[in-house]
């Protein structure tokens, strides 16, 4: 009984911190997933429980940053179905396909995303000059659909660093401030994770007591992080995301080599 209570406290604390981290830069899953596994929950069940539990944190972050969503209604209408389909697809991969190949490529995807975000101004300029985004009047939303679908699928599958990948794609294809892109990232991540979570409801693998405690704590952490994100300078937030992605990728790469 005492061990179970301790496990709930640890999971709740990790979820609160993850909610803050996800609102600011992404990567909160890397905090909560190891904690759940350490409490004795099998890896697949821990991953599924984690996905379900952290959804409120993304919701809290999106609500806290709602002012930065003003004028982005068209983007939300385009990206919402993409995020939902990607999240369900990623959830299906987790339940029905071996994770071995995906685990191998994940560290490289995250490190690549951090590098792209660090170089986003130069890369975005090259993309615009080659694809004629400005000349056609397209703000880049259409060009971002496929990459965002793939990153949404990753969020549904595992999600560690998924927010970093999403904000990197947004930074490459959309011409906007980092704070507004971060708010849009919150909504896309929420949509993908919520779609996967609903899909997982039928898996029978959710540890509900842990998920409920984590959900409440993630909601509080997401709201706190979302408010803090609005006070951070765009360049500071951008480089926080880059640093987070680099750390997450390095940790996963070390685990891959060690495994």
Secondary structure as a PSIPRED ss2 file (coil, helix, strand):
# PSIPRED VFORMAT (PSIPRED V4.0)

   1 X C   1.000  0.000  0.000
   2 X H   0.000  1.000  0.000
   3 X H   0.000  1.000  0.000
   4 X H   0.000  1.000  0.000
   5 X H   0.000  1.000  0.000
   6 X H   0.000  1.000  0.000
   7 X H   0.000  1.000  0.000
   8 X H   0.000  1.000  0.000
   9 X H   0.000  1.000  0.000
  10 X H   0.000  1.000  0.000
  11 X H   0.000  1.000  0.000
  12 X H   0.000  1.000  0.000
  13 X H   0.000  1.000  0.000
  14 X H   0.000  1.000  0.000
  15 X H   0.000  1.000  0.000
  16 X H   0.000  1.000  0.000
  17 X H   0.000  1.000  0.000
  18 X H   0.000  1.000  0.000
  19 X H   0.000  1.000  0.000
  20 X H   0.000  1.000  0.000
  21 X H   0.000  1.000  0.000
  22 X H   0.000  1.000  0.000
  23 X H   0.000  1.000  0.000
  24 X H   0.000  1.000  0.000
  25 X C   1.000  0.000  0.000
  26 X C   1.000  0.000  0.000
  27 X C   1.000  0.000  0.000
  28 X C   1.000  0.000  0.000
  29 X H   0.000  1.000  0.000
  30 X H   0.000  1.000  0.000
  31 X H   0.000  1.000  0.000
  32 X H   0.000  1.000  0.000
  33 X H   0.000  1.000  0.000
  34 X H   0.000  1.000  0.000
  35 X H   0.000  1.000  0.000
  36 X H   0.000  1.000  0.000
  37 X H   0.000  1.000  0.000
  38 X H   0.000  1.000  0.000
  39 X C   1.000  0.000  0.000
  40 X C   1.000  0.000  0.000
  41 X C   1.000  0.000  0.000
  42 X C   1.000  0.000  0.000
  43 X H   0.000  1.000  0.000
  44 X H   0.000  1.000  0.000
  45 X H   0.000  1.000  0.000
  46 X H   0.000  1.000  0.000
  47 X H   0.000  1.000  0.000
  48 X H   0.000  1.000  0.000
  49 X H   0.000  1.000  0.000
  50 X H   0.000  1.000  0.000
  51 X H   0.000  1.000  0.000
  52 X H   0.000  1.000  0.000
  53 X H   0.000  1.000  0.000
  54 X H   0.000  1.000  0.000
  55 X H   0.000  1.000  0.000
  56 X H   0.000  1.000  0.000
  57 X H   0.000  1.000  0.000
  58 X H   0.000  1.000  0.000
  59 X H   0.000  1.000  0.000
  60 X H   0.000  1.000  0.000
  61 X H   0.000  1.000  0.000
  62 X H   0.000  1.000  0.000
  63 X H   0.000  1.000  0.000
  64 X H   0.000  1.000  0.000
  65 X C   1.000  0.000  0.000
  66 X H   0.000  1.000  0.000
  67 X H   0.000  1.000  0.000
  68 X H   0.000  1.000  0.000
  69 X H   0.000  1.000  0.000
  70 X C   1.000  0.000  0.000
  71 X C   1.000  0.000  0.000
  72 X C   1.000  0.000  0.000
  73 X H   0.000  1.000  0.000
  74 X H   0.000  1.000  0.000
  75 X H   0.000  1.000  0.000
  76 X H   0.000  1.000  0.000
  77 X H   0.000  1.000  0.000
  78 X H   0.000  1.000  0.000
  79 X H   0.000  1.000  0.000
  80 X H   0.000  1.000  0.000
  81 X H   0.000  1.000  0.000
  82 X H   0.000  1.000  0.000
  83 X H   0.000  1.000  0.000
  84 X H   0.000  1.000  0.000
  85 X H   0.000  1.000  0.000
  86 X H   0.000  1.000  0.000
  87 X H   0.000  1.000  0.000
  88 X H   0.000  1.000  0.000
  89 X H   0.000  1.000  0.000
  90 X H   0.000  1.000  0.000
  91 X H   0.000  1.000  0.000
  92 X H   0.000  1.000  0.000
  93 X H   0.000  1.000  0.000
  94 X H   0.000  1.000  0.000
  95 X H   0.000  1.000  0.000
  96 X H   0.000  1.000  0.000
  97 X C   1.000  0.000  0.000
  98 X C   1.000  0.000  0.000
  99 X C   1.000  0.000  0.000
 100 X H   0.000  1.000  0.000
 101 X H   0.000  1.000  0.000
 102 X H   0.000  1.000  0.000
 103 X H   0.000  1.000  0.000
 104 X H   0.000  1.000  0.000
 105 X H   0.000  1.000  0.000
 106 X H   0.000  1.000  0.000
 107 X H   0.000  1.000  0.000
 108 X H   0.000  1.000  0.000
 109 X H   0.000  1.000  0.000
 110 X H   0.000  1.000  0.000
 111 X H   0.000  1.000  0.000
 112 X H   0.000  1.000  0.000
 113 X H   0.000  1.000  0.000
 114 X H   0.000  1.000  0.000
 115 X H   0.000  1.000  0.000
 116 X H   0.000  1.000  0.000
 117 X H   0.000  1.000  0.000
 118 X H   0.000  1.000  0.000
 119 X C   1.000  0.000  0.000
 120 X H   0.000  1.000  0.000
 121 X H   0.000  1.000  0.000
 122 X H   0.000  1.000  0.000
 123 X H   0.000  1.000  0.000
 124 X H   0.000  1.000  0.000
 125 X H   0.000  1.000  0.000
 126 X H   0.000  1.000  0.000
 127 X H   0.000  1.000  0.000
 128 X H   0.000  1.000  0.000
 129 X H   0.000  1.000  0.000
 130 X H   0.000  1.000  0.000
 131 X H   0.000  1.000  0.000
 132 X C   1.000  0.000  0.000
 133 X H   0.000  1.000  0.000
 134 X H   0.000  1.000  0.000
 135 X H   0.000  1.000  0.000
 136 X H   0.000  1.000  0.000
 137 X C   1.000  0.000  0.000
 138 X C   1.000  0.000  0.000
 139 X C   1.000  0.000  0.000
 140 X C   1.000  0.000  0.000
 141 X H   0.000  1.000  0.000
 142 X H   0.000  1.000  0.000
 143 X H   0.000  1.000  0.000
 144 X H   0.000  1.000  0.000
 145 X H   0.000  1.000  0.000
 146 X H   0.000  1.000  0.000
 147 X H   0.000  1.000  0.000
 148 X H   0.000  1.000  0.000
 149 X H   0.000  1.000  0.000
 150 X H   0.000  1.000  0.000
 151 X H   0.000  1.000  0.000
 152 X H   0.000  1.000  0.000
 153 X H   0.000  1.000  0.000
 154 X H   0.000  1.000  0.000
 155 X H   0.000  1.000  0.000
 156 X H   0.000  1.000  0.000
 157 X H   0.000  1.000  0.000
 158 X C   1.000  0.000  0.000
 159 X C   1.000  0.000  0.000
 160 X C   1.000  0.000  0.000
 161 X C   1.000  0.000  0.000
 162 X H   0.000  1.000  0.000
 163 X H   0.000  1.000  0.000
 164 X H   0.000  1.000  0.000
 165 X H   0.000  1.000  0.000
 166 X H   0.000  1.000  0.000
 167 X H   0.000  1.000  0.000
 168 X H   0.000  1.000  0.000
 169 X H   0.000  1.000  0.000
 170 X H   0.000  1.000  0.000
 171 X H   0.000  1.000  0.000
 172 X H   0.000  1.000  0.000
 173 X H   0.000  1.000  0.000
 174 X C   1.000  0.000  0.000
 175 X C   1.000  0.000  0.000
 176 X C   1.000  0.000  0.000
 177 X C   1.000  0.000  0.000
 178 X H   0.000  1.000  0.000
 179 X H   0.000  1.000  0.000
 180 X H   0.000  1.000  0.000
 181 X H   0.000  1.000  0.000
 182 X H   0.000  1.000  0.000
 183 X H   0.000  1.000  0.000
 184 X H   0.000  1.000  0.000
 185 X H   0.000  1.000  0.000
 186 X H   0.000  1.000  0.000
 187 X H   0.000  1.000  0.000
 188 X H   0.000  1.000  0.000
 189 X H   0.000  1.000  0.000
 190 X H   0.000  1.000  0.000
 191 X H   0.000  1.000  0.000
 192 X H   0.000  1.000  0.000
 193 X H   0.000  1.000  0.000
 194 X H   0.000  1.000  0.000
 195 X H   0.000  1.000  0.000
 196 X H   0.000  1.000  0.000
 197 X H   0.000  1.000  0.000
 198 X H   0.000  1.000  0.000
 199 X H   0.000  1.000  0.000
 200 X H   0.000  1.000  0.000
 201 X C   1.000  0.000  0.000
 202 X C   1.000  0.000  0.000
 203 X C   1.000  0.000  0.000
 204 X C   1.000  0.000  0.000
 205 X C   1.000  0.000  0.000
 206 X C   1.000  0.000  0.000
 207 X C   1.000  0.000  0.000
 208 X H   0.000  1.000  0.000
 209 X H   0.000  1.000  0.000
 210 X H   0.000  1.000  0.000
 211 X H   0.000  1.000  0.000
 212 X H   0.000  1.000  0.000
 213 X H   0.000  1.000  0.000
 214 X H   0.000  1.000  0.000
 215 X H   0.000  1.000  0.000
 216 X H   0.000  1.000  0.000
 217 X H   0.000  1.000  0.000
 218 X H   0.000  1.000  0.000
 219 X H   0.000  1.000  0.000
 220 X H   0.000  1.000  0.000
 221 X H   0.000  1.000  0.000
 222 X H   0.000  1.000  0.000
 223 X H   0.000  1.000  0.000
 224 X H   0.000  1.000  0.000
 225 X H   0.000  1.000  0.000
 226 X H   0.000  1.000  0.000
 227 X H   0.000  1.000  0.000
 228 X H   0.000  1.000  0.000
 229 X H   0.000  1.000  0.000
 230 X C   1.000  0.000  0.000
 231 X C   1.000  0.000  0.000
 232 X C   1.000  0.000  0.000
 233 X C   1.000  0.000  0.000
 234 X H   0.000  1.000  0.000
 235 X H   0.000  1.000  0.000
 236 X H   0.000  1.000  0.000
 237 X H   0.000  1.000  0.000
 238 X H   0.000  1.000  0.000
 239 X H   0.000  1.000  0.000
 240 X H   0.000  1.000  0.000
 241 X H   0.000  1.000  0.000
 242 X H   0.000  1.000  0.000
 243 X H   0.000  1.000  0.000
 244 X H   0.000  1.000  0.000
 245 X H   0.000  1.000  0.000
 246 X H   0.000  1.000  0.000
 247 X H   0.000  1.000  0.000
 248 X H   0.000  1.000  0.000
 249 X H   0.000  1.000  0.000
 250 X H   0.000  1.000  0.000
 251 X H   0.000  1.000  0.000
 252 X H   0.000  1.000  0.000
 253 X H   0.000  1.000  0.000
 254 X H   0.000  1.000  0.000
 255 X H   0.000  1.000  0.000
 256 X H   0.000  1.000  0.000
 257 X H   0.000  1.000  0.000
 258 X H   0.000  1.000  0.000
 259 X C   1.000  0.000  0.000
